[in-house]
Amino acid sequence: MARPVGVGLYELAYSPTHQSLYVAVSGGFDEQAPPARVARLDPETLQEQSGLLLPYKVFGLALDEGQGRLYAGHSLEGRISVIDVQRWGRLADIEVSPKPPGAQRAEHDLRALVLDTAARRLYVPGLSAEGSVLFVIGLDSLRVEARLDGLGFYPTGLALDAEGGRLFVSNMGGEILQIDTQALRITQRWRIGGLEQPVGLAYDAARNRLYVADQGMASIRDWQARVLPGFVSRHDGNRILALDASDGRVLAEVSTQANPLALHVESSQGRVYVTERGAGSVAVFDADTLERLQDWHTGDLPNSLAVDGEHGRLWVSLKQPREAGRLAMEQVACLMVRHPDR
């Protein structure tokens, strides 16, 4: 089942407590673009229950289920909105990366938002070709409390080992960094042979594995060749890798359909979910062997995921191709997951 939601859909977040599916609706980039909002959908019917208008385009979402707060990332403005999901209103506007005097854009664009509820922190990478950073936001103070430099060339993927106090960050220079979240320092920096576009990460604590989506987009490869000194492509990507999260050793890898993007691990079910954006498909892989277990052809361009592992439901935002126009309506789809015998 799929239903149109709005223009410019990005990340999703599912709340079992409130039985709601939250959708980042950016509004797109046309001069006549509708205002940005977070849409709250019924997770069964995908009908919109309400929408909360926001002052800036919204892309990333992170849900603190226990506190009833939704963090909405305004990447291009360097800001984050804090939303009370019970009262359905904005609590705060956090300026993460200020705009330099006279500038149209913030010093850093923001990427993924990852919550560390035990440490009462929100981790947000700030993107740059040379000066990428990690912003650390206090969930109680709702302000930037620390900043870590040295994240490399355009950090894209983010995954947290909350119990082990490790944050994994991937960048488009082909690196994966391990950060000690207590000391806030980079402890390891891995370069894995042929890894070029590690756009998505997911961590499985039970297996101590880090899953990596190596996207393999030709347009990104061309961009890397233009702007990354010394870049020479050595792998076509279009694969998922499972790494030992202690030392970065490759434990398994498998080819995917075109352009894997978002990853989600359901450890108890032994599954890894992947959007294959370029192929218009979503796939499920075995978390141990990376055997392909199930897939769906969604059409359009599957982007971001939210998963209800208990009830075997999977939601995905479906982007429209550029030729559809800048005001094309985009959909959210709900997929039912088959429970393989294990």
SVG drawing of the C-alpha trace seen along z (x, -y; Angstrom):
<svg xmlns="http://www.w3.org/2000/svg" viewBox="-6 -40 52 62">
<polyline fill="none" stroke="black" stroke-width="0.4" points="0.0,0.0 1.2,-3.5 -0.3,-6.9 0.8,-10.4 1.9,-12.6 3.6,-15.7 6.4,-17.3 10.0,-16.4 9.7,-13.5 12.8,-12.4 13.2,-10.6 10.6,-8.7 10.2,-7.9 7.7,-5.4 6.3,-5.7 4.7,-2.6 3.6,-4.6 1.6,-7.1 0.8,-4.8 2.1,-7.4 4.4,-7.5 6.2,-10.9 7.4,-12.0 9.8,-14.9 8.1,-16.8 10.6,-19.4 8.3,-21.0 11.0,-20.7 13.0,-23.4 10.7,-25.0 9.9,-28.8 6.3,-27.8 7.2,-25.1 4.7,-24.5 5.8,-25.1 7.8,-22.5 6.1,-20.3 6.3,-17.1 3.3,-14.9 1.8,-12.6 0.3,-9.5 -1.8,-6.6 0.7,-3.8 -2.1,-1.4 -3.9,-3.5 -1.2,-6.1 -3.9,-8.7 -2.4,-12.0 -3.8,-12.8 -2.2,-16.2 0.7,-18.3 3.0,-20.6 4.3,-23.5 8.0,-24.4 9.9,-27.5 12.7,-25.7 13.0,-22.8 13.1,-19.5 15.1,-16.5 16.3,-14.4 14.2,-13.0 15.1,-11.4 12.5,-10.3 13.1,-10.1 10.2,-7.7 10.7,-7.9 10.6,-11.7 8.0,-12.2 10.3,-14.5 10.9,-14.5 14.1,-16.2 13.8,-17.6 16.9,-18.6 17.0,-21.7 20.2,-20.8 20.5,-23.9 19.9,-26.2 22.2,-24.5 19.3,-24.2 17.1,-21.6 13.5,-21.9 12.5,-20.1 8.9,-18.9 6.6,-17.7 4.7,-14.9 2.0,-14.8 1.1,-18.5 2.2,-18.6 4.1,-21.8 7.6,-23.1 9.5,-23.3 12.7,-24.8 14.8,-25.9 18.5,-24.9 21.1,-26.8 23.7,-24.2 25.9,-25.8 25.5,-29.6 25.6,-31.4 28.8,-33.5 28.2,-37.2 26.8,-38.0 26.5,-34.3 23.3,-32.7 24.1,-29.2 25.2,-27.9 28.9,-27.1 28.0,-23.4 25.1,-21.5 23.7,-19.0 23.3,-15.3 21.8,-12.4 20.6,-12.8 21.4,-10.1 20.1,-10.0 22.0,-8.6 19.3,-8.7 21.4,-7.1 24.0,-9.8 21.3,-12.5 22.9,-13.5 22.1,-14.1 24.9,-13.6 24.8,-15.5 27.6,-15.6 28.3,-19.0 29.3,-18.5 32.3,-20.1 34.9,-19.2 37.7,-19.8 36.4,-20.9 33.7,-18.4 32.8,-18.2 30.6,-16.3 28.2,-18.5 27.1,-17.1 23.8,-18.5 22.6,-18.1 19.0,-16.8 18.5,-18.6 20.2,-21.9 19.0,-21.8 22.2,-23.5 25.5,-22.5 27.7,-21.3 30.7,-20.0 32.2,-19.9 34.7,-17.3 36.8,-18.2 38.4,-15.8 35.5,-13.9 36.9,-14.1 35.4,-14.6 31.6,-14.9 30.5,-12.5 27.3,-10.7 26.6,-7.6 26.2,-7.5 25.6,-4.5 25.7,-4.3 26.9,-1.6 25.3,-3.1 26.4,-0.3 29.9,-0.3 30.2,-4.1 31.2,-4.1 29.9,-6.2 30.7,-5.2 30.9,-7.8 31.5,-7.2 32.6,-9.8 32.7,-10.1 36.5,-9.9 35.9,-6.2 36.7,-6.2 34.9,-4.9 35.7,-6.5 35.2,-5.1 34.6,-7.8 34.8,-7.3 31.6,-9.1 32.7,-9.6 36.1,-11.1 34.9,-12.6 37.9,-11.6 38.5,-9.6 40.0,-6.2 40.1,-4.4 40.0,-5.4 39.5,-2.6 40.1,-2.5 38.6,0.7 39.8,1.7 37.6,0.3 35.0,-1.3 34.2,-4.6 30.6,-5.6 29.7,-4.4 26.5,-6.4 24.7,-4.4 25.6,-2.6 23.8,-0.4 25.2,1.2 24.1,4.6 25.1,4.9 24.3,8.6 26.7,9.5 29.1,6.6 28.7,5.9 28.7,2.7 26.7,2.8 27.8,0.5 25.9,-0.5 28.4,-1.3 26.1,-3.2 27.9,-3.1 26.3,-6.1 28.1,-7.2 27.3,-10.8 28.9,-10.7 31.9,-9.0 32.3,-11.8 32.0,-14.4 34.6,-12.6 37.0,-12.6 36.5,-16.4 36.8,-17.5 38.7,-14.8 42.5,-15.1 44.0,-11.9 40.7,-10.0 40.8,-7.0 37.8,-4.7 38.6,-1.0 35.1,0.5 31.7,0.0 29.9,0.2 26.3,1.4 26.9,3.7 26.4,4.2 29.4,5.0 29.3,6.5 32.3,5.4 33.7,6.5 33.0,3.4 36.1,3.9 38.7,3.6 36.9,3.0 37.6,6.5 35.2,7.4 33.2,10.4 30.8,10.7 29.6,8.7 27.0,9.1 26.0,7.3 22.8,5.4 20.6,3.9 21.4,0.3 22.4,-2.3 21.7,-0.9 21.1,-3.9 19.3,-3.5 20.0,-0.6 18.1,0.7 19.0,3.7 16.5,5.7 18.9,7.7 16.4,10.0 14.9,11.0 18.4,11.3 17.5,9.0 19.1,6.1 16.7,3.8 18.0,1.8 16.6,-0.7 17.9,-0.1 17.1,-3.6 18.4,-3.2 16.5,0.1 13.2,-1.1 13.3,1.8 13.6,2.6 15.4,5.7 15.8,7.8 19.1,9.6 20.1,12.2 22.2,10.4 24.7,13.3 25.2,14.4 23.9,11.4 21.7,13.8 18.9,12.0 15.6,13.1 12.9,11.0 12.4,7.9 9.7,5.6 9.6,3.5 8.2,0.2 8.7,-1.8 9.8,-5.4 13.0,-6.0 12.9,-4.4 14.8,-6.6 14.4,-6.3 13.1,-3.6 11.2,-3.0 10.6,0.4 8.1,2.1 9.9,5.3 7.3,6.7 4.5,6.6 6.6,7.1 5.8,3.7 8.2,1.6 7.6,-2.0 9.6,-3.7 9.5,-7.2 9.4,-7.1 11.0,-10.0 10.1,-11.0 12.8,-11.3 13.9,-14.7 11.9,-14.5 8.7,-14.3 9.1,-18.0 10.0,-19.9 6.4,-19.9 5.7,-16.2 3.8,-14.6 5.8,-11.8 4.5,-8.8 5.0,-6.7 4.6,-2.9 3.9,-0.3 5.3,3.2 4.7,6.4 7.7,8.5 7.7,12.2 9.1,14.0 11.7,16.5 12.3,19.7 15.5,19.3"/>
</svg>
